[in-house]
Amino acid sequence: MKRIKLFLASSNEIKNEREQFEIEIYRKCKAWFEEDIFLHLDIWEDLSARMSITRTQNEYNKYIQEADIFVLLAYSKVGLYTAEEFDNAFGAFKATSKPFIFSYFKDSPVMVDSSLQQFKDKLSALGHFYSYYIDSNDLWNQFNKELERLKHAEFQSNEWPVKTNGIRVDNNGATIKNQFIGGGFHDSRFE
């Protein structure tokens, strides 16, 4: 069975979204069981808070470095630990092309901490496009599409296919042949 490790980073203010996300990941895990894919989700509530020789956050960061997928959720602020978790994921991504990183911001907070805009500016400077979501259903709909894309790529490639004159090519210039199979397009690179 292929084990895909996810790490969900967020502050306590969006606890409802984290809980719903966890439920949806479990449902997806059940749906993909027959396909030998197991989704293992780590969230900070499930990790030990025991004292560490260095500090507890360093132990959490180890989970991030081992993750295949990193998801950041934010609403009115990005706390120091959430920002550190992103930095850790981004550092691992730069070194190994993993984890796949996704950032989602809940739309329309009433009061916003300056940390939120600073973090969005940081993502923009990195060339990373983040997404907005309205509620936990919208968040799941968006992320579920990403999971399907990653499954299609067998959770391997962090490279984007490039379109050239109507022909899709990968980042190495190889032609990608698509076939319509079972209600979706099949990418021949992953046969």
Legacy VTK file of the C-alpha trace (Angstrom):
# vtk DataFile Version 3.0
C-alpha trace
ASCII
DATASET POLYDATA
POINTS 191 float
0.000 0.000 0.000
1.293 3.452 -0.922
1.335 5.723 2.149
0.934 9.438 1.437
1.807 11.627 4.413
0.042 14.967 4.768
0.762 17.703 7.282
-1.928 20.295 7.992
-0.663 23.572 9.485
-3.011 26.182 10.909
-3.793 28.186 13.995
-6.462 27.262 16.488
-8.874 29.894 15.150
-9.952 27.619 12.283
-10.436 24.470 14.300
-13.716 23.650 12.510
-12.013 23.594 9.098
-9.221 21.364 10.443
-11.719 18.915 11.900
-13.770 18.797 8.684
-10.573 18.427 6.641
-9.586 15.457 8.800
-13.004 13.837 8.262
-12.763 14.331 4.484
-9.225 12.933 4.362
-10.453 9.839 6.178
-13.343 9.458 3.701
-10.913 9.832 0.799
-8.647 7.260 2.415
-11.556 4.793 2.533
-12.428 5.559 -1.095
-8.831 4.941 -2.221
-8.295 1.844 -0.093
-9.016 -0.533 -3.002
-6.430 1.391 -5.029
-3.791 0.731 -2.347
-3.435 4.379 -1.337
-3.426 5.316 2.345
-3.605 8.991 3.331
-1.903 9.645 6.668
-2.773 13.077 8.077
-0.731 14.745 10.806
-2.192 17.736 12.636
-0.702 19.394 15.662
-3.504 18.215 17.963
-2.466 14.609 17.289
1.235 15.156 17.983
2.816 14.910 21.407
3.323 18.071 23.417
5.994 16.482 25.607
9.201 18.362 26.232
11.891 17.961 23.623
15.654 18.227 24.075
15.543 21.139 21.635
11.910 22.302 21.531
8.562 20.708 20.733
8.165 22.610 17.455
11.369 20.972 16.184
9.673 17.596 16.626
6.667 18.832 14.619
9.047 20.079 11.932
10.367 16.528 11.509
6.874 15.427 10.477
6.804 18.226 7.923
10.141 17.202 6.436
8.810 13.658 5.976
5.498 14.797 4.456
4.487 14.265 0.858
1.897 17.058 1.046
1.878 20.199 3.182
-1.342 22.199 3.561
-1.477 25.590 5.272
-4.785 27.130 6.354
-5.110 30.698 7.597
-7.903 33.108 8.434
-7.149 36.350 10.268
-3.492 35.686 11.116
-0.487 33.482 10.461
1.067 32.607 13.791
4.784 32.192 14.394
4.582 28.395 14.473
2.441 28.178 11.326
4.887 30.481 9.521
7.791 28.360 10.764
6.046 25.205 9.553
5.666 26.761 6.106
9.343 27.777 6.067
10.281 24.234 7.024
8.092 22.749 4.266
9.432 25.234 1.725
13.033 24.436 2.707
12.370 20.721 2.232
10.653 21.461 -1.083
13.638 23.450 -2.349
15.996 20.621 -1.370
13.958 17.595 -2.501
10.935 18.836 -4.538
8.719 17.547 -1.713
6.350 18.153 -0.053
3.736 19.442 -2.463
2.689 22.746 -0.859
-0.819 24.213 -0.819
-1.928 27.415 0.944
-5.556 28.297 1.567
-6.933 31.458 3.152
-10.436 31.682 4.538
-12.223 34.565 2.860
-13.370 37.791 4.531
-12.124 37.979 8.089
-13.496 40.959 9.998
-10.272 41.896 11.760
-6.950 40.950 10.226
-3.597 40.732 11.930
-0.665 42.255 10.024
0.935 38.784 9.986
-1.651 37.662 7.421
-0.730 40.284 4.831
2.973 39.831 5.510
2.628 36.119 4.873
0.620 36.663 1.680
3.309 39.085 0.501
5.941 36.446 1.248
4.057 33.866 -0.822
3.676 36.334 -3.672
7.412 37.077 -3.581
8.042 33.321 -3.860
5.735 33.178 -6.886
3.318 30.891 -5.028
-0.378 31.315 -5.824
-2.555 30.744 -2.805
-6.286 30.074 -2.826
-9.253 31.440 -0.951
-12.053 29.330 0.456
-15.465 30.249 1.858
-16.137 27.331 4.188
-14.968 23.793 4.879
-16.957 22.424 1.914
-15.317 24.859 -0.480
-11.903 24.071 1.001
-12.446 20.342 0.510
-13.737 20.761 -3.054
-10.583 22.663 -3.966
-8.164 20.355 -2.192
-9.885 17.178 -3.402
-9.199 18.303 -6.990
-5.532 18.697 -6.070
-5.465 15.210 -4.558
-6.912 13.775 -7.754
-4.248 15.581 -9.789
-1.516 14.245 -7.521
-2.927 10.730 -7.692
-2.928 11.001 -11.478
0.784 11.903 -11.284
1.300 9.032 -8.820
2.361 11.568 -6.180
5.737 11.784 -7.918
6.188 14.762 -10.189
6.339 18.284 -8.864
6.830 19.547 -12.410
4.019 21.132 -14.345
3.256 20.038 -17.902
3.815 22.906 -20.342
1.631 23.645 -23.401
3.524 24.411 -26.591
1.578 25.121 -29.812
-1.365 23.092 -28.512
0.836 20.085 -27.679
1.479 19.321 -24.030
5.091 18.695 -23.143
6.706 18.058 -19.792
9.467 20.280 -18.429
12.054 18.157 -20.229
10.391 18.686 -23.618
8.853 15.190 -23.902
5.428 15.066 -25.557
2.573 14.081 -23.265
-0.057 11.946 -24.971
-3.482 12.230 -23.418
-6.147 9.598 -23.841
-9.733 9.888 -22.687
-10.233 6.958 -20.318
-13.112 6.310 -17.940
-14.425 9.869 -17.755
-11.043 11.593 -17.538
-7.856 12.232 -19.423
-4.965 9.845 -18.941
-1.415 11.145 -19.106
0.799 8.600 -20.886
3.889 9.578 -18.853
2.546 7.679 -15.886
1.936 4.269 -17.480
LINES 1 192
191 0 1 2 3 4 5 6 7 8 9 10 11 12 13 14 15 16 17 18 19 20 21 22 23 24 25 26 27 28 29 30 31 32 33 34 35 36 37 38 39 40 41 42 43 44 45 46 47 48 49 50 51 52 53 54 55 56 57 58 59 60 61 62 63 64 65 66 67 68 69 70 71 72 73 74 75 76 77 78 79 80 81 82 83 84 85 86 87 88 89 90 91 92 93 94 95 96 97 98 99 100 101 102 103 104 105 106 107 108 109 110 111 112 113 114 115 116 117 118 119 120 121 122 123 124 125 126 127 128 129 130 131 132 133 134 135 136 137 138 139 140 141 142 143 144 145 146 147 148 149 150 151 152 153 154 155 156 157 158 159 160 161 162 163 164 165 166 167 168 169 170 171 172 173 174 175 176 177 178 179 180 181 182 183 184 185 186 187 188 189 190
